[in-house]
Amino acid sequence: MPENPLITVTDETFADVVLGAQLPVLVDFWAKWCGPCRPLAVSLAELAPEFEGRALIAKLDSDENPETTRQYRVMSMPTLLFFRAGIVTATLVGLRPKNVLRTALNNAIEPVEAYANR
């Protein structure tokens, strides 16, 4: 497994990487001072290879990227936003077990895969 399989996005790259993505995207809004953010990042890094080619998993440091954080009204860390075609489709706030994250990612992907297989 790569050292960090998560994509890092910033205020400057968010539109291209997340909003312009062909695949569903999960964005982890985190901060260095946030205790629950660390174990969540580990779980997401472990899940990333499982979803390769079906979804992107990205992280955004909220303290260093305040424009995007404000734009999406992220008030608590960690916050996970799920995007499809540039639109937020789901939100999770707080630390969640890996099986909950896996289910949320599958739910974010499933409609896209079901439509593509028709």
NORCORLIN-V540700 format. One record per residue. N is the residue number from 1. RES is the residue in one letter. PHI is phi as a letter, one per 30 degrees, with the letter a starting at -180 (999 if undefined). Layout:
BEGIN
{{N;RES;PHI} {N;RES;PHI}}
END
This chain:
BEGIN
{{1;M;999} {2;P;d} {3;E;e} {4;N;b} {5;P;d} {6;L;d} {7;I;d} {8;T;c} {9;V;c} {10;T;b} {11;D;e} {12;E;d} {13;T;c} {14;F;e} {15;A;d} {16;D;d} {17;V;d} {18;V;c} {19;L;d} {20;G;c} {21;A;d} {22;Q;d} {23;L;c} {24;P;d} {25;V;b} {26;L;c} {27;V;c} {28;D;c} {29;F;d} {30;W;b} {31;A;b} {32;K;d} {33;W;d} {34;C;d} {35;G;d} {36;P;d} {37;C;d} {38;R;d} {39;P;d} {40;L;d} {41;A;d} {42;V;d} {43;S;d} {44;L;d} {45;A;d} {46;E;d} {47;L;d} {48;A;e} {49;P;d} {50;E;d} {51;F;c} {52;E;e} {53;G;i} {54;R;c} {55;A;a} {56;L;c} {57;I;b} {58;A;b} {59;K;b} {60;L;b} {61;D;d} {62;S;d} {63;D;d} {64;E;d} {65;N;b} {66;P;d} {67;E;d} {68;T;d} {69;T;d} {70;R;d} {71;Q;e} {72;Y;c} {73;R;h} {74;V;d} {75;M;c} {76;S;b} {77;M;c} {78;P;d} {79;T;b} {80;L;c} {81;L;c} {82;F;c} {83;F;c} {84;R;b} {85;A;h} {86;G;i} {87;I;c} {88;V;d} {89;T;c} {90;A;a} {91;T;b} {92;L;b} {93;V;c} {94;G;j} {95;L;d} {96;R;b} {97;P;d} {98;K;e} {99;N;d} {100;V;d} {101;L;d} {102;R;d} {103;T;d} {104;A;d} {105;L;d} {106;N;d} {107;N;d} {108;A;d} {109;I;d} {110;E;e} {111;P;d} {112;V;d} {113;E;d} {114;A;d} {115;Y;d} {116;A;d} {117;N;d} {118;R;d}}
END
